[in-house]
Amino acid sequence: MTQGKVFAAALLMTAAGLYAATGGQSALAAGAKAIGAFKDWSAYFFAEKNGRVCYMHSRPNKSGGSYTKRGDAYVQVTHRVGSKTRDEVSVTAGYPYKKGSEVAMIIDGRKFSLFTDDDTAWGGDASVDAALVTAMKAGATMVVQGTSARGTLTSDTYSLAGFTAAHKAIDKACDVK
């Protein structure tokens, strides 16, 4: 796992903890400031030693699966100025994924495969992330399907309404062109 992916995993764990601590209001990293809400997506930024980090996230509108307990699920897109990383896509499931499993992200019928690590799924590299973001900008609905460590299949449906506006906002906040 790259240093950026490790940082993103730590950011997501922090965000998930803050999300739970705030009663589910938002997936905020410590010290994050809101850029804005854009229909079903929210955008934030915070400063770190190497530069600004800007991210956007959304929660599923509908979740399915035969589970008894599950934490918060969300999709996030992150820019990191200091590491020159942009459009890093991640999915937090609210449970640990089955070891070695893949997550299917289906955007208006187009299927992408993401690798998993604990409770997070990733695109894998910059070209996959770029393709995911392009599809999300053009899409209306996204379905994320994964399998928990206990073997439970889940399916989360996300609206992509507001995705493009939120993405433009994090581009502007992190001066990404």
ChimeraX commands (.cxc) that place a marker at each C-alpha (Angstrom):
marker #1 position 0.00,0.00,0.00 radius 0.5
marker #1 position 1.40,3.40,-0.95 radius 0.5
marker #1 position 2.02,6.14,1.60 radius 0.5
marker #1 position -0.91,8.08,0.15 radius 0.5
marker #1 position -3.22,5.09,0.58 radius 0.5
marker #1 position -2.03,4.62,4.19 radius 0.5
marker #1 position -2.69,8.31,4.89 radius 0.5
marker #1 position -6.11,8.08,3.25 radius 0.5
marker #1 position -6.95,5.01,5.36 radius 0.5
marker #1 position -5.96,6.93,8.50 radius 0.5
marker #1 position -8.01,9.92,7.31 radius 0.5
marker #1 position -11.02,7.72,6.68 radius 0.5
marker #1 position -10.74,6.08,10.09 radius 0.5
marker #1 position -10.52,9.52,11.70 radius 0.5
marker #1 position -13.44,10.72,9.63 radius 0.5
marker #1 position -15.51,7.66,10.52 radius 0.5
marker #1 position -14.77,8.16,14.22 radius 0.5
marker #1 position -15.74,11.81,14.01 radius 0.5
marker #1 position -18.82,10.88,12.01 radius 0.5
marker #1 position -19.94,8.53,14.76 radius 0.5
marker #1 position -19.00,11.01,17.49 radius 0.5
marker #1 position -21.07,13.77,15.88 radius 0.5
marker #1 position -24.14,11.59,15.58 radius 0.5
marker #1 position -23.65,11.00,11.86 radius 0.5
marker #1 position -23.52,14.63,10.78 radius 0.5
marker #1 position -20.43,14.39,8.57 radius 0.5
marker #1 position -17.25,12.51,7.80 radius 0.5
marker #1 position -14.87,15.22,8.98 radius 0.5
marker #1 position -11.17,14.96,9.61 radius 0.5
marker #1 position -9.90,16.86,12.64 radius 0.5
marker #1 position -9.84,20.56,11.83 radius 0.5
marker #1 position -11.67,20.15,8.53 radius 0.5
marker #1 position -13.61,23.13,7.25 radius 0.5
marker #1 position -16.72,22.81,5.12 radius 0.5
marker #1 position -16.50,24.06,1.55 radius 0.5
marker #1 position -20.16,23.36,0.93 radius 0.5
marker #1 position -22.99,20.92,0.41 radius 0.5
marker #1 position -23.89,20.03,-3.17 radius 0.5
marker #1 position -27.11,18.01,-3.30 radius 0.5
marker #1 position -26.01,14.53,-2.12 radius 0.5
marker #1 position -22.28,15.37,-1.75 radius 0.5
marker #1 position -20.38,17.45,0.79 radius 0.5
marker #1 position -16.92,19.01,0.33 radius 0.5
marker #1 position -14.25,19.86,2.93 radius 0.5
marker #1 position -10.61,20.88,3.26 radius 0.5
marker #1 position -7.96,20.98,5.95 radius 0.5
marker #1 position -4.30,21.93,6.10 radius 0.5
marker #1 position -1.51,19.54,6.87 radius 0.5
marker #1 position 2.23,20.04,6.99 radius 0.5
marker #1 position 2.77,19.31,3.29 radius 0.5
marker #1 position -0.20,21.31,2.00 radius 0.5
marker #1 position -3.93,21.33,1.78 radius 0.5
marker #1 position -6.13,18.23,1.62 radius 0.5
marker #1 position -9.55,18.59,-0.04 radius 0.5
marker #1 position -12.15,15.87,-0.09 radius 0.5
marker #1 position -15.78,15.20,-0.84 radius 0.5
marker #1 position -18.02,12.41,0.36 radius 0.5
marker #1 position -21.50,10.99,0.21 radius 0.5
marker #1 position -23.50,8.40,2.09 radius 0.5
marker #1 position -25.70,5.78,0.44 radius 0.5
marker #1 position -29.35,6.59,-0.18 radius 0.5
marker #1 position -30.19,2.90,0.11 radius 0.5
marker #1 position -28.35,-0.03,1.71 radius 0.5
marker #1 position -29.11,-3.70,1.36 radius 0.5
marker #1 position -27.78,-6.92,2.83 radius 0.5
marker #1 position -28.56,-9.43,5.53 radius 0.5
marker #1 position -26.45,-7.95,8.33 radius 0.5
marker #1 position -27.23,-7.33,11.99 radius 0.5
marker #1 position -24.69,-4.62,12.73 radius 0.5
marker #1 position -22.89,-2.23,10.43 radius 0.5
marker #1 position -21.08,1.06,10.84 radius 0.5
marker #1 position -21.30,4.08,8.57 radius 0.5
marker #1 position -20.70,3.63,4.84 radius 0.5
marker #1 position -19.55,6.36,2.47 radius 0.5
marker #1 position -17.62,7.09,-0.72 radius 0.5
marker #1 position -14.92,9.72,-0.72 radius 0.5
marker #1 position -12.79,11.48,-3.36 radius 0.5
marker #1 position -9.60,13.17,-2.10 radius 0.5
marker #1 position -6.96,15.60,-3.39 radius 0.5
marker #1 position -3.64,16.00,-1.52 radius 0.5
marker #1 position -1.62,19.01,-2.62 radius 0.5
marker #1 position 1.56,17.96,-0.78 radius 0.5
marker #1 position 1.81,14.57,-2.46 radius 0.5
marker #1 position 0.37,15.82,-5.77 radius 0.5
marker #1 position -2.40,13.24,-5.49 radius 0.5
marker #1 position -5.78,13.98,-7.02 radius 0.5
marker #1 position -9.07,12.15,-7.39 radius 0.5
marker #1 position -8.23,9.30,-5.00 radius 0.5
marker #1 position -11.46,7.31,-4.72 radius 0.5
marker #1 position -12.19,5.24,-1.62 radius 0.5
marker #1 position -15.17,3.38,-0.22 radius 0.5
marker #1 position -15.67,2.81,3.49 radius 0.5
marker #1 position -18.03,-0.10,4.11 radius 0.5
marker #1 position -18.88,0.15,7.80 radius 0.5
marker #1 position -17.46,-3.36,8.30 radius 0.5
marker #1 position -14.22,-5.18,7.45 radius 0.5
marker #1 position -14.24,-6.61,3.95 radius 0.5
marker #1 position -13.51,-10.27,3.32 radius 0.5
marker #1 position -9.73,-10.62,3.04 radius 0.5
marker #1 position -8.60,-10.62,-0.58 radius 0.5
marker #1 position -12.04,-9.70,-1.90 radius 0.5
marker #1 position -12.88,-7.06,-4.45 radius 0.5
marker #1 position -15.63,-4.47,-4.42 radius 0.5
marker #1 position -17.78,-3.83,-7.47 radius 0.5
marker #1 position -18.59,-0.19,-8.16 radius 0.5
marker #1 position -21.27,0.06,-10.82 radius 0.5
marker #1 position -21.92,3.51,-12.28 radius 0.5
marker #1 position -24.90,3.63,-14.62 radius 0.5
marker #1 position -24.24,0.02,-15.65 radius 0.5
marker #1 position -20.44,0.36,-16.06 radius 0.5
marker #1 position -18.60,-1.93,-13.62 radius 0.5
marker #1 position -15.28,-1.14,-11.93 radius 0.5
marker #1 position -13.34,-3.40,-9.53 radius 0.5
marker #1 position -11.69,-2.01,-6.39 radius 0.5
marker #1 position -9.28,-3.80,-4.07 radius 0.5
marker #1 position -9.97,-4.00,-0.34 radius 0.5
marker #1 position -7.97,-3.45,2.82 radius 0.5
marker #1 position -9.81,-3.89,6.12 radius 0.5
marker #1 position -12.96,-1.70,5.85 radius 0.5
marker #1 position -11.88,0.36,2.83 radius 0.5
marker #1 position -11.83,-0.26,-0.92 radius 0.5
marker #1 position -9.59,1.61,-3.38 radius 0.5
marker #1 position -9.32,2.09,-7.11 radius 0.5
marker #1 position -5.70,0.95,-7.07 radius 0.5
marker #1 position -3.96,3.59,-9.16 radius 0.5
marker #1 position -4.38,7.06,-10.63 radius 0.5
marker #1 position -5.75,5.82,-13.96 radius 0.5
marker #1 position -8.53,3.80,-12.29 radius 0.5
marker #1 position -9.35,6.73,-10.00 radius 0.5
marker #1 position -9.52,9.10,-13.00 radius 0.5
marker #1 position -11.87,6.70,-14.83 radius 0.5
marker #1 position -14.06,6.41,-11.73 radius 0.5
marker #1 position -14.30,10.19,-11.33 radius 0.5
marker #1 position -15.10,10.65,-15.02 radius 0.5
marker #1 position -17.88,8.05,-14.77 radius 0.5
marker #1 position -19.23,9.60,-11.56 radius 0.5
marker #1 position -19.35,13.05,-13.19 radius 0.5
marker #1 position -21.39,11.66,-16.09 radius 0.5
marker #1 position -23.49,9.26,-14.04 radius 0.5
marker #1 position -26.72,9.47,-12.09 radius 0.5
marker #1 position -26.50,6.42,-9.81 radius 0.5
marker #1 position -23.69,4.36,-8.33 radius 0.5
marker #1 position -24.02,0.96,-6.65 radius 0.5
marker #1 position -21.23,-0.41,-4.45 radius 0.5
marker #1 position -21.28,-4.14,-3.77 radius 0.5
marker #1 position -18.95,-5.82,-1.27 radius 0.5
marker #1 position -18.59,-8.86,0.92 radius 0.5
marker #1 position -17.93,-8.63,4.65 radius 0.5
marker #1 position -15.37,-10.70,6.53 radius 0.5
marker #1 position -18.34,-12.81,7.69 radius 0.5
marker #1 position -19.42,-13.45,4.10 radius 0.5
marker #1 position -22.37,-11.04,4.01 radius 0.5
marker #1 position -22.98,-9.42,0.63 radius 0.5
marker #1 position -23.98,-5.76,0.83 radius 0.5
marker #1 position -25.18,-3.36,-1.80 radius 0.5
marker #1 position -25.18,0.41,-1.29 radius 0.5
marker #1 position -26.83,2.78,-3.76 radius 0.5
marker #1 position -25.52,6.34,-4.04 radius 0.5
marker #1 position -26.94,9.33,-5.86 radius 0.5
marker #1 position -24.41,11.17,-7.99 radius 0.5
marker #1 position -26.50,14.36,-7.86 radius 0.5
marker #1 position -24.14,17.18,-6.92 radius 0.5
marker #1 position -20.99,15.15,-7.60 radius 0.5
marker #1 position -19.68,17.44,-10.36 radius 0.5
marker #1 position -20.33,20.62,-8.34 radius 0.5
marker #1 position -18.62,19.15,-5.25 radius 0.5
marker #1 position -15.69,18.02,-7.40 radius 0.5
marker #1 position -15.31,21.52,-8.87 radius 0.5
marker #1 position -15.34,22.91,-5.33 radius 0.5
marker #1 position -12.50,20.65,-4.11 radius 0.5
marker #1 position -10.56,21.36,-7.32 radius 0.5
marker #1 position -10.84,25.09,-6.58 radius 0.5
marker #1 position -10.05,24.73,-2.86 radius 0.5
marker #1 position -6.88,22.74,-3.61 radius 0.5
marker #1 position -6.00,24.68,-6.79 radius 0.5
marker #1 position -6.23,21.53,-8.91 radius 0.5
marker #1 position -6.50,22.13,-12.64 radius 0.5
marker link #1:1,2 radius 0.2
marker link #1:2,3 radius 0.2
marker link #1:3,4 radius 0.2
marker link #1:4,5 radius 0.2
marker link #1:5,6 radius 0.2
marker link #1:6,7 radius 0.2
marker link #1:7,8 radius 0.2
marker link #1:8,9 radius 0.2
marker link #1:9,10 radius 0.2
marker link #1:10,11 radius 0.2
marker link #1:11,12 radius 0.2
marker link #1:12,13 radius 0.2
marker link #1:13,14 radius 0.2
marker link #1:14,15 radius 0.2
marker link #1:15,16 radius 0.2
marker link #1:16,17 radius 0.2
marker link #1:17,18 radius 0.2
marker link #1:18,19 radius 0.2
marker link #1:19,20 radius 0.2
marker link #1:20,21 radius 0.2
marker link #1:21,22 radius 0.2
marker link #1:22,23 radius 0.2
marker link #1:23,24 radius 0.2
marker link #1:24,25 radius 0.2
marker link #1:25,26 radius 0.2
marker link #1:26,27 radius 0.2
marker link #1:27,28 radius 0.2
marker link #1:28,29 radius 0.2
marker link #1:29,30 radius 0.2
marker link #1:30,31 radius 0.2
marker link #1:31,32 radius 0.2
marker link #1:32,33 radius 0.2
marker link #1:33,34 radius 0.2
marker link #1:34,35 radius 0.2
marker link #1:35,36 radius 0.2
marker link #1:36,37 radius 0.2
marker link #1:37,38 radius 0.2
marker link #1:38,39 radius 0.2
marker link #1:39,40 radius 0.2
marker link #1:40,41 radius 0.2
marker link #1:41,42 radius 0.2
marker link #1:42,43 radius 0.2
marker link #1:43,44 radius 0.2
marker link #1:44,45 radius 0.2
marker link #1:45,46 radius 0.2
marker link #1:46,47 radius 0.2
marker link #1:47,48 radius 0.2
marker link #1:48,49 radius 0.2
marker link #1:49,50 radius 0.2
marker link #1:50,51 radius 0.2
marker link #1:51,52 radius 0.2
marker link #1:52,53 radius 0.2
marker link #1:53,54 radius 0.2
marker link #1:54,55 radius 0.2
marker link #1:55,56 radius 0.2
marker link #1:56,57 radius 0.2
marker link #1:57,58 radius 0.2
marker link #1:58,59 radius 0.2
marker link #1:59,60 radius 0.2
marker link #1:60,61 radius 0.2
marker link #1:61,62 radius 0.2
marker link #1:62,63 radius 0.2
marker link #1:63,64 radius 0.2
marker link #1:64,65 radius 0.2
marker link #1:65,66 radius 0.2
marker link #1:66,67 radius 0.2
marker link #1:67,68 radius 0.2
marker link #1:68,69 radius 0.2
marker link #1:69,70 radius 0.2
marker link #1:70,71 radius 0.2
marker link #1:71,72 radius 0.2
marker link #1:72,73 radius 0.2
marker link #1:73,74 radius 0.2
marker link #1:74,75 radius 0.2
marker link #1:75,76 radius 0.2
marker link #1:76,77 radius 0.2
marker link #1:77,78 radius 0.2
marker link #1:78,79 radius 0.2
marker link #1:79,80 radius 0.2
marker link #1:80,81 radius 0.2
marker link #1:81,82 radius 0.2
marker link #1:82,83 radius 0.2
marker link #1:83,84 radius 0.2
marker link #1:84,85 radius 0.2
marker link #1:85,86 radius 0.2
marker link #1:86,87 radius 0.2
marker link #1:87,88 radius 0.2
marker link #1:88,89 radius 0.2
marker link #1:89,90 radius 0.2
marker link #1:90,91 radius 0.2
marker link #1:91,92 radius 0.2
marker link #1:92,93 radius 0.2
marker link #1:93,94 radius 0.2
marker link #1:94,95 radius 0.2
marker link #1:95,96 radius 0.2
marker link #1:96,97 radius 0.2
marker link #1:97,98 radius 0.2
marker link #1:98,99 radius 0.2
marker link #1:99,100 radius 0.2
marker link #1:100,101 radius 0.2
marker link #1:101,102 radius 0.2
marker link #1:102,103 radius 0.2
marker link #1:103,104 radius 0.2
marker link #1:104,105 radius 0.2
marker link #1:105,106 radius 0.2
marker link #1:106,107 radius 0.2
marker link #1:107,108 radius 0.2
marker link #1:108,109 radius 0.2
marker link #1:109,110 radius 0.2
marker link #1:110,111 radius 0.2
marker link #1:111,112 radius 0.2
marker link #1:112,113 radius 0.2
marker link #1:113,114 radius 0.2
marker link #1:114,115 radius 0.2
marker link #1:115,116 radius 0.2
marker link #1:116,117 radius 0.2
marker link #1:117,118 radius 0.2
marker link #1:118,119 radius 0.2
marker link #1:119,120 radius 0.2
marker link #1:120,121 radius 0.2
marker link #1:121,122 radius 0.2
marker link #1:122,123 radius 0.2
marker link #1:123,124 radius 0.2
marker link #1:124,125 radius 0.2
marker link #1:125,126 radius 0.2
marker link #1:126,127 radius 0.2
marker link #1:127,128 radius 0.2
marker link #1:128,129 radius 0.2
marker link #1:129,130 radius 0.2
marker link #1:130,131 radius 0.2
marker link #1:131,132 radius 0.2
marker link #1:132,133 radius 0.2
marker link #1:133,134 radius 0.2
marker link #1:134,135 radius 0.2
marker link #1:135,136 radius 0.2
marker link #1:136,137 radius 0.2
marker link #1:137,138 radius 0.2
marker link #1:138,139 radius 0.2
marker link #1:139,140 radius 0.2
marker link #1:140,141 radius 0.2
marker link #1:141,142 radius 0.2
marker link #1:142,143 radius 0.2
marker link #1:143,144 radius 0.2
marker link #1:144,145 radius 0.2
marker link #1:145,146 radius 0.2
marker link #1:146,147 radius 0.2
marker link #1:147,148 radius 0.2
marker link #1:148,149 radius 0.2
marker link #1:149,150 radius 0.2
marker link #1:150,151 radius 0.2
marker link #1:151,152 radius 0.2
marker link #1:152,153 radius 0.2
marker link #1:153,154 radius 0.2
marker link #1:154,155 radius 0.2
marker link #1:155,156 radius 0.2
marker link #1:156,157 radius 0.2
marker link #1:157,158 radius 0.2
marker link #1:158,159 radius 0.2
marker link #1:159,160 radius 0.2
marker link #1:160,161 radius 0.2
marker link #1:161,162 radius 0.2
marker link #1:162,163 radius 0.2
marker link #1:163,164 radius 0.2
marker link #1:164,165 radius 0.2
marker link #1:165,166 radius 0.2
marker link #1:166,167 radius 0.2
marker link #1:167,168 radius 0.2
marker link #1:168,169 radius 0.2
marker link #1:169,170 radius 0.2
marker link #1:170,171 radius 0.2
marker link #1:171,172 radius 0.2
marker link #1:172,173 radius 0.2
marker link #1:173,174 radius 0.2
marker link #1:174,175 radius 0.2
marker link #1:175,176 radius 0.2
marker link #1:176,177 radius 0.2
view
